[in-house]
Amino acid sequence: MSQTKKKNSSNGETKPQTSFVTRLLRGSKLRSSKAESKGSDDLKTTDVRPSEETQMTATLDTAKPLTSEMESGSRLAKNEQFLQQLGKMAVDKCLDLNNCRLSTADVREMVALLPSFPDLEKLDISWNDFVGGTLHSITKHMHLVSKLKSLRLGSCRLTPDDVRALGEALKAIPELEELNLSWNSKVGGNLPLILQKFQAGSKLQTLELVDCALTSEDGVFVGQLLPMLQSLEVLDLSINRNIGDGLNSIAQGLKSTSNLKVLKLHSCGLSQKSVKVLDAAFRHLGELRKLDLSCNKELGGGFEDSAAQLATLERLEVLDLHRCSLTAGDVVSLTQVIPLLSNLQELDLSTNINMGSSSENLLSRLRFLPALKSLLISRCALERETFTALAEASIHLPALEILNLSWNKCVGGNLKLLLETLTLSTSLRVLTLSSCSLVTEDVALLASIIQTGHLAKLWKLDLSYNDSICDAGWAIFCQNVWLLKELSELDISLRPSTIRDCGQWFTHLLCAVTKLPKITEIGMKRWILPASQKEELETFDQDHRSSICFNHDGFQADFPRSHTLFHLCNILEITKL
């Protein structure tokens, strides 16, 4: 855009409403006063939305080398302001418009700015619905950002024409390392149109195609493509339930991706036979760090005779098998394999209800995983014997930070089995015991552990859906919870079928809140506050720096920390004296 045209636009009699992208270019100070001085005149001319003709002129003109020192300073100033508004620090390297509700006009204006970012390495316009149907206006200018390394187009409602245009544009960005097309259903059935331009020697490291309605033919194509992606480190094909028939081709291709570190096949319609097919590929994936096979309900029984190669994944750190309908036979096979994964840090076996009575040996052998940080084993129908085995093994897991035992009813009345673990733990940050049939004695034990200074690093505690705890139990707990200085989330909600009045323990809870500097949310669904307690909450001052969300049915509000809370605390202490 010439200087003459810019000035005419600025000085015209009418001034159209500014667009989103234009607004981003205003409103913040530049880091350099020199840049501000050079760019001030030019910034004044960006208040109007350019016409299509002007946009085209802008694209052509800004693509030319800038010879004027003032124009150069203006370009840098606009780029800096643009990225500052997005909270970015890497000027000219990253353009992040993720979830910015871009309109079609905004997309056009963004295209006009591309010549100002010749060194752009990351472009993220995900979660902008209006990108769909207009992507060609972006892709035809991809040659202006030939250094691009990351392109994220998740949930943009891409059309078949967009898919075709993208395929043609990829050859203009040979440095591409990351491509995310997730949540675009029209990618399914058209995948070759996009990826066929990739050749041997491609630098692509991350390919994410989550919920793209991929077909079995797309799966076959992915398998044929993989040998050309020697640098691939992350492959995510999750929530594509029809690629199972193409798994043979995918598994064959995986044998050529020796650098792969993350493989996600969550909810891909995998079957028992799929485990055997993948097992043959595992020995070629020596660098794999994360394996996600979760939510494949037909997978159950597949590990009985085909789990051996899992043991070759010596560097595996994350294994997710939740909701896979694991059978007793699967558990027996996994018992021989999982303890050999000495680098394992996260293990998720949740929602496999058939493994409860047969998992004693597996859970006992978890003691051989000293690096384990996260153990999720909710809704596994554990029995007292299996829970005992887990409790004894957990003593040998010094790095454990996250423990989820929810929906295992055997925990209720037996929390004392975890006493040594909870007492010795110095790393535990998240403890989830929802719907465990806990009784008053269990929360009293938990309170005593807290009282002696343990669980000091805990920041999330979930005791919800344990309706058998009486008011006395909650009172003991609430009198000691203030000692958890790192706690930010606490949930003591009742199950949906239960409604109860809060007892006097609620006053103890309010007192504890004043002493928990990081608390932000307290879940109390289906607890009913008497009128007097509602009044106490409603009198809290609204002008203090931090607020806490008390969330329960019939009454939910954000209440700032206030002198009123401290006043209630003082009254309570005087009463106790």
Disulfide bonds with the S-S distance in Angstrom:
Cys511-Cys569 2.07
